[in-house]
Amino acid sequence: MAQAGLAALLEEIAGCRACAGELAHEPRPVVRVSAATRLLICGQAPGRRVHESGLPFDDPSGERLRDWLGVDRPTFYGRAELGVAAMAFCFPGTDPKGGDYPPPRRCAELWRARLLALLPKVELTLLVGGHAQAWALGDRRPMTAVVRDWRAHGPGVLPLPHPSWRNTAWLKRNSWFEGEVVPYLRQRTAEILNRDSPSS
């Protein structure tokens, strides 16, 4: 019954046009989860390349994220245990000042609670970027402070910087992230992917 409910909700999300009048392009919701999802990646919003391909993290930031997870591309897209549901499901457009616009709150308000309620097997949620962290944790501190405090969020949540190339300088300044957080993330990911599914 829960699986049927998730399938119906995903179909509803795929047809969402709530932001159609505000975007300069046709909405194309991108979300990839299943009833088997155990590790849920919550980024900010799809970028232009993801909007075009329909695959989450199908861009250079995805390559960096997969490196952090310790998985290759076939594993990332082929294992049902790995799911992706950003704060906003559609590409919000590019800001002329650089980068993409922030994810509109409307998307999370419309869908987030309903979707998470249908993913009961999630053991670890990755909050990728400041917008995801502020929404999920209610923590308005700068992203660096939230990620540096990663141990305080318990085994079920792990805040991460965005894997965008724009954060390359941040990674160089904050070598503790790749020294401490990435090994922990790889260990947790391996545990989730290598463990036999529990009996239902």
C-alpha positions in Angstrom: 0.0 0.0 0.0 2.8 2.4 0.9 4.6 1.6 -2.4 1.4 2.4 -4.3 1.1 5.6 -2.4 4.6 6.6 -3.3 4.1 5.8 -6.9 1.0 8.0 -7.0 2.7 10.9 -5.3 5.7 10.7 -7.7 3.3 10.8 -10.6 1.6 13.9 -9.0 5.0 15.6 -8.5 6.0 14.8 -12.1 2.9 16.7 -13.3 3.4 19.7 -11.0 3.3 23.1 -12.7 2.9 25.3 -9.6 5.8 27.5 -10.6 5.0 27.6 -14.3 4.2 31.3 -14.3 7.4 32.2 -12.5 10.0 30.3 -14.4 11.5 31.2 -17.8 11.2 27.6 -18.9 8.8 24.7 -18.7 8.9 23.0 -15.3 10.5 19.6 -15.2 10.4 18.1 -11.7 13.5 15.9 -11.0 13.2 13.5 -8.1 14.5 9.9 -7.8 13.4 7.9 -4.9 11.8 4.5 -4.2 10.3 2.6 -1.3 13.8 1.0 -0.8 15.6 4.4 -0.3 17.8 4.3 2.7 20.2 7.2 1.9 18.4 10.3 0.8 20.3 13.1 -0.8 18.6 16.5 -0.4 20.3 19.2 -2.4 18.9 22.6 -3.2 17.5 22.4 -6.8 18.4 20.9 -10.1 20.8 22.9 -12.3 20.4 23.5 -16.0 22.1 20.3 -17.1 20.0 18.2 -14.7 16.9 20.0 -16.0 17.9 18.9 -19.5 18.8 15.3 -18.8 16.2 14.6 -16.0 18.9 12.8 -14.0 19.8 14.3 -10.6 23.4 15.3 -10.1 24.1 14.6 -13.8 26.8 17.3 -13.9 30.3 18.0 -12.5 29.0 18.5 -9.0 27.5 15.0 -9.2 31.0 13.6 -10.0 32.3 15.3 -6.8 29.4 14.1 -4.8 29.9 10.5 -6.0 33.5 10.7 -5.0 32.5 11.9 -1.5 30.1 8.9 -1.3 32.7 6.5 -2.7 30.4 5.2 -5.4 30.6 5.1 -9.2 28.0 6.4 -11.6 26.3 3.0 -12.3 25.9 2.5 -8.5 24.6 6.0 -7.9 21.8 5.6 -10.5 21.3 1.9 -10.3 20.9 1.2 -6.5 17.4 1.8 -5.1 18.9 2.4 -1.7 20.2 5.8 -3.0 17.6 8.5 -3.5 17.6 12.1 -4.5 15.0 14.7 -3.6 16.1 18.3 -3.6 14.4 21.1 -1.7 12.9 22.2 -5.0 12.4 19.7 -7.8 12.7 22.1 -10.8 15.5 24.2 -12.1 14.9 27.7 -10.7 16.8 29.5 -13.4 20.2 31.2 -13.6 20.8 34.5 -11.7 22.5 37.0 -14.0 24.8 37.8 -11.1 26.2 34.2 -11.2 25.0 30.8 -10.1 21.4 29.7 -10.0 18.5 31.2 -8.1 17.7 29.8 -4.7 15.1 27.0 -4.5 11.6 28.5 -4.1 10.0 27.6 -0.8 6.7 26.7 -2.5 8.1 23.4 -3.7 9.1 22.2 -0.3 5.9 23.4 1.3 3.9 21.6 -1.3 5.7 18.2 -1.4 8.3 17.7 1.3 6.3 16.4 4.2 4.2 14.1 2.0 7.2 12.6 0.3 9.2 12.0 3.4 6.3 10.3 5.1 6.4 7.7 2.3 10.1 7.0 2.7 10.2 5.1 6.0 13.4 3.2 5.4 15.6 6.3 5.2 18.5 5.9 7.6 20.7 8.8 6.5 19.7 12.1 5.0 22.4 14.3 3.4 21.6 18.0 3.6 23.5 19.4 0.7 24.0 23.2 0.9 22.8 26.0 3.2 19.2 26.1 1.9 18.6 22.4 2.6 20.2 22.8 6.0 18.1 25.9 7.0 14.9 24.2 6.0 15.4 20.8 7.6 17.3 21.8 10.7 16.0 25.3 11.2 19.6 26.3 11.6 20.3 29.7 10.1 24.0 29.7 10.9 26.4 30.0 7.9 26.9 26.7 6.1 30.4 26.3 7.3 29.4 26.4 10.9 26.6 23.9 10.3 28.9 21.4 8.5 31.7 21.8 11.0 29.2 20.8 13.7 28.2 17.7 11.7 28.6 15.3 14.7 25.9 17.1 16.6 23.2 16.1 14.1 23.1 12.5 15.0 23.5 9.4 12.9 20.4 10.2 10.8 21.4 13.5 9.3 24.7 14.8 7.7 25.1 18.3 6.5 27.4 18.8 3.5 28.6 21.7 1.5 27.4 21.8 -2.1 29.7 19.8 -4.3 29.7 22.6 -7.0 33.0 23.7 -8.5 32.3 27.0 -6.9 33.1 25.5 -3.6 36.6 24.3 -4.6 38.2 27.2 -2.7 36.0 26.4 0.3 37.3 22.8 0.3 40.9 24.0 0.2 40.3 26.3 3.1 38.4 23.7 5.1 40.6 20.6 4.7 38.9 19.1 7.8 35.9 18.3 5.6 37.7 15.8 3.4 39.8 14.6 6.3 36.9 13.9 8.7 33.5 14.1 7.1 34.2 12.4 3.7 35.7 9.2 5.3 32.6 9.0 7.6 30.2 9.5 4.7 32.0 6.8 2.7 31.8 4.4 5.6 28.1 5.0 6.1 27.3 4.7 2.4 29.1 1.4 2.2 27.3 0.1 5.2 23.9 1.0 3.7 24.7 -0.4 0.3 26.4 -3.6 1.5 23.9 -4.6 4.1 21.2 -7.2 3.1 17.7 -5.7 3.0 15.9 -6.4 6.3 13.0 -8.8 6.2 9.8 -7.0 5.6 
